[in-house]
Amino acid sequence: MITSMNAANAYTAARNAVQPGTPTGPSPVERLGEAAEDFAAQMAQVDAVSTGAMTGKTETHQLVQTIAEAELAMETVVAIRDKVVEAYQEILRMPV
């Protein structure tokens, strides 16, 4: 038999699971900003290594590795952009 006390206790326990609380980590906007900064740093590193390779100060192996890392970062950014555009277009298609 469910009593009012059992129901109140169950509600209290369940409320914490669905109640928005204080975020434990960085917000999505902060994480997006950090990702953009990391991408910019990666592109700056590619520029520096490319310049070093042209002047003979950087080995070819390091240049190839840096370009491969930059290509992966660029593919990730493009995939995220595509998902954002897709979500925006889906919102535009919603009836008002």
N, C-alpha and C positions, 0 to 999 in steps of 0.2 A: 504494500500500500504506500502511495506517495503522500507524504505529509507536507505541510507548508514549510517546515524547517528543512526537509530534504530538498525541496524545490529551490528554496532560497540559497542553500549551500551549493547546489549544482549551478545555479545562475551565477553566483559569485565566482566559482571556478571557471566557468565558460566565458565570463565577461573579460577576463584578462587575456584570453586567447584571441578575441576579436576586437578588443578595444585598441585603437591606435594609441600607442604610447610614445615615449620619447625615443627618438631614433638612437640606436646603439652605435651606428657607424656614420660615415659621411653620407650626406644626402645625394640623391641621384644627380642633381645639378653639380655638386662638388666633384663627384666621380667623373662626370662628363668633362668638366674643366681640367681635371688631372689627366684624363686620357688625351685631351687636346694638347696639353703641355708636353706629355710624353711623345706624342706624334711629332710635334714641332722639334723637340730635342733629337728625335731619331733622324729627321730630315736634315737638321743642322750637322749631325754627325756624318751623314752621307756626304754632305757638301765638303766638310773638312777632310774626310778621307779621300774624296775624289780629287780635291786640290792637292793633297799630299801625294797621291799617285801620279798626278801630272808633273809634279816637281821632283819626283823620285824619292820622296821621303817616306812613302808608305809602300808596303809590299802588295803585290797583286792579289795574293790570297786574302789579305785583310779587306781589300777593296771589293772582291767578289762576295765575301761573307757579309759585308755591310750592305751591299746592294741587295742581296737576297733578303736580309732582314727588313730593309726598307720596302721591298716589294710585298712582303707579307703584311707589313703595317699598312701599306696603301690599299691592299685588297680588303683588309679588315675595315678600314675607314669607308671604302666604297660600299661594302656590304651593309654597314650601319646606315649610311646615307640612303641607300636603296630602301631599307626597311622603314626609315622615317618618312620618306616620300610616299611609300605604299600606305602607311598608316594615315598620312595626311589626306591622300586621295580617298581612302575609305571613309574618313570623317566627312569629306565633301559630298560623298554619295548618300549619306544618311538623310532620311526625310526629316524635315523640320516640323 
